[in-house]
Amino acid sequence: MKAELDKNYWDNRYKEGQTGWDLGEVSPALKAYIDQIEKKDLKILIPGGGNAYELAYLHQKGFHNSYLIDLSPTALSNFKKNNPSIPDKFLIEGNYFDHIGEYDLIIEQTFFCAIDRTLREKYAEKTNDLLVSGGKLIGLLWSEDFGDDSPPFGGTKKEYLSYFTPYFKIQVLENSRNSIKPRAGRELFMILQKLT
Ligand SMILES: C[S@@+](CC[C@H](N)C(=O)[O-])C[C@H]1O[C@@H](n2cnc3c(N)ncnc32)[C@H](O)[C@@H]1O
């Protein structure tokens, strides 16, 4: 039976240490993108950030207007323990789809593949809503499928384009050149810019 991918499901995954998605470090593709951003005052959101090494990296690099949102209180408390110098106001406990805000940049990593497939169109619409005019969604998406039983749910470039094209100018959606070894050749890197 398919599990309901709610707060309990995700919080238990952290409590039980069932976090096979966790890289334990900043994703190299995201690090490379972050390293070339010049505007340090961008307002940045990492949805479904989990242990959010990228959030810690952003703050370390002087991006002091960067936030994560996650359903799991355990993930957030782990993040606080590991990053005591980052103020709580940057850690939002909640559901991405209910979140209200305005961001210049949203960074995706294994959140899109963690939500139920039926929410994919809504993800594109919600992400568009949360971005300022000209704002960007960047990050990584799986380029292969893993079936429908439990996350991660993968997909194809063609499928992703069907969700994002109505809302975004597709600047980049291509094989990631700097994935970690086990994900090499299995991920797309995207840079999508809000259309309106
Ligand atoms: C597969 S994990 C990825 C975590 C992190 N991005 C990483 O790469 O290590 C998916 C994360 O999304 C969170 N999540 C799932 N559904 C969510 C929702 N609707 N709103 C906010 N967070 C959600 C989970 O709690 C979990 O931390």
Ligand as a Chemical Component Dictionary entry (heavy atoms), coordinates in Angstrom:
data_LIG
# 
_chem_comp.id                   LIG 
_chem_comp.type                 NON-POLYMER 
_chem_comp.pdbx_formal_charge   0 
_chem_comp.three_letter_code    LIG 
# 
loop_
_chem_comp_atom.comp_id 
_chem_comp_atom.atom_id 
_chem_comp_atom.alt_atom_id 
_chem_comp_atom.type_symbol 
_chem_comp_atom.charge 
_chem_comp_atom.model_Cartn_x 
_chem_comp_atom.model_Cartn_y 
_chem_comp_atom.model_Cartn_z 
_chem_comp_atom.pdbx_ordinal 
LIG C1  C1  C 0  13.830 13.282 0.208  1  
LIG S1  S1  S 1  13.902 14.450 1.486  2  
LIG C2  C2  C 0  15.120 15.601 0.875  3  
LIG C3  C3  C 0  15.745 16.473 1.928  4  
LIG C4  C4  C 0  16.842 17.399 1.383  5  
LIG N1  N1  N 0  16.368 18.231 0.316  6  
LIG C5  C5  C 0  18.044 16.606 0.940  7  
LIG O1  O1  O 0  18.313 16.571 -0.269 8  
LIG O2  O2  O -1 18.718 16.035 1.803  9  
LIG C6  C6  C 0  12.388 15.326 1.263  10 
LIG C7  C7  C 0  12.166 16.406 2.307  11 
LIG O3  O3  O 0  10.990 17.118 2.004  12 
LIG C8  C8  C 0  10.245 17.325 3.197  13 
LIG N2  N2  N 0  8.848  17.496 2.769  14 
LIG C9  C9  C 0  8.056  16.566 2.184  15 
LIG N3  N3  N 0  6.864  17.101 1.848  16 
LIG C10 C10 C 0  6.926  18.419 2.219  17 
LIG C11 C11 C 0  6.022  19.515 2.113  18 
LIG N4  N4  N 0  4.809  19.380 1.548  19 
LIG N5  N5  N 0  6.417  20.719 2.586  20 
LIG C12 C12 C 0  7.653  20.870 3.152  21 
LIG N6  N6  N 0  8.529  19.872 3.282  22 
LIG C13 C13 C 0  8.190  18.667 2.818  23 
LIG C14 C14 C 0  10.542 16.114 4.039  24 
LIG O4  O4  O 0  10.319 16.319 5.400  25 
LIG C15 C15 C 0  12.013 15.869 3.710  26 
LIG O5  O5  O 0  12.860 16.585 4.567  27 
# 
loop_
_chem_comp_bond.comp_id 
_chem_comp_bond.atom_id_1 
_chem_comp_bond.atom_id_2 
_chem_comp_bond.value_order 
_chem_comp_bond.pdbx_ordinal 
LIG C1  S1  SING 1  
LIG S1  C2  SING 2  
LIG S1  C6  SING 3  
LIG C2  C3  SING 4  
LIG C3  C4  SING 5  
LIG C4  N1  SING 6  
LIG C4  C5  SING 7  
LIG C5  O1  DOUB 8  
LIG C5  O2  SING 9  
LIG C6  C7  SING 10 
LIG C7  O3  SING 11 
LIG C7  C15 SING 12 
LIG O3  C8  SING 13 
LIG C8  N2  SING 14 
LIG C8  C14 SING 15 
LIG N2  C9  SING 16 
LIG N2  C13 SING 17 
LIG C9  N3  DOUB 18 
LIG N3  C10 SING 19 
LIG C10 C11 SING 20 
LIG C10 C13 DOUB 21 
LIG C11 N4  SING 22 
LIG C11 N5  DOUB 23 
LIG N5  C12 SING 24 
LIG C12 N6  DOUB 25 
LIG N6  C13 SING 26 
LIG C14 O4  SING 27 
LIG C14 C15 SING 28 
LIG C15 O5  SING 29 
# 
